[in-house]
Structure formats: structure tokens, C-alpha cells
Amino acid sequence: MFSNRTVWIALVLLTLLGLSFSESLRPSPGFNLYVLSLYGMKIFAIGLKFMELKDAHPFWRILLSGLVVFFVVSFSAIY
């Protein structure tokens, strides 16, 4: 589907996007949820591409999705 280079570039861009938004949008009300969902997308991309969960049993993909949702919801509740 996507090459490793393409996914790596997307991960770097998501990191830079999160950094730029953390510097410019800090006082806005939905800031934490936005940045956490960016990092959730990064976790999902790493899991599917580099841990090869796209070819694994569906249980592991569901577990990864649950982990990402748990991560975003729990940290948005803390902050």
C-alpha cells in the first residue's frame, strides 16, 4: 500500500504539525484533544505499518484501536 518512506515522512510531518500547534494553539479549548488525536494517528500508523498489524489477526488490530482510543480519552480527561 504505502512504502516505509512514505509512512516515515507522514510520521515526521505529524510530529512537526503537533509541535507547531502546541506552540500556536495552546490557549484554545480543544487544543489537547487535537494534539492527542494527532499522536493517536501516529500510534495507529506505526502499529499498522512497522509492527505489520495490517496482516495480523483482527484481534490485534482491534486491540490497537482500543489502545489508541483509551490513550486519547484518558489523557484528554487528565488535561
N, C-alpha and C positions, 0 to 999 in steps of 0.2 A: 504494500500500500504506500507508505511513506518510507523514504530511506532514513537511515540513522542520522545523516547530516541534516536533513530537513527537520526532524524532530528535535535535534540538538539546537538548531537555530531558533526554533519556536520556543524552546525552554529558556534560552538566553533572552529572547525578546520578552517573554512573560516576566522574567526576573527584572529586566530593566523597566518594564511597564509598572510593575509593583513598586519599584524603587521611586520612579518618578511620581506616581500617585501618592506615595507615602510622604513625599516632600511637599506636594502641592495641595492635596485634598484633606489633610489631617483634620481640620475643624468641621468638615461636613458630617452630617448624621449617619450616612450609610457607608462611611469610609471603611470600617473594619470588615463588614460583610463583603464589600467589593474586593478588598485585598485578599481576604481569606478564600474567596471563591477563585481568584487567580491562582493561588497556591494549591487549591484543591484540583484545579485543572492540570497543574504541573504534576501532582502526585499521580493522577489518573494517566497522564501521558507517559510518565516513567514506568508505571506498572504495566501498561499495555505494550509498550514498545521494547523497553530494555529488560523487563522481567518476563517478557513473552507470555503475558497472561491472555492475550487475544487467542492463542492456540491452546490454552489450558482448559480444564473442566469449567463449566459455567459457575460452579460453586465459588471458585476463586475470583472470578470477575464480580460476582455479587458481593463477595466479602470485601473486595477492594472498593466497590461503590459504597458499601456501608461504612467503611473506614473513612472515606472522603466526606460523606455526609456527617458522620459523627465528629470528625475533625472540625468542619466548618461550623456546625451548630454549637459544639461545646466551646470553642474559642470565641465565637461571637457572643455567647451568653456570658463569658467571663469578662470580655471587654465591652 
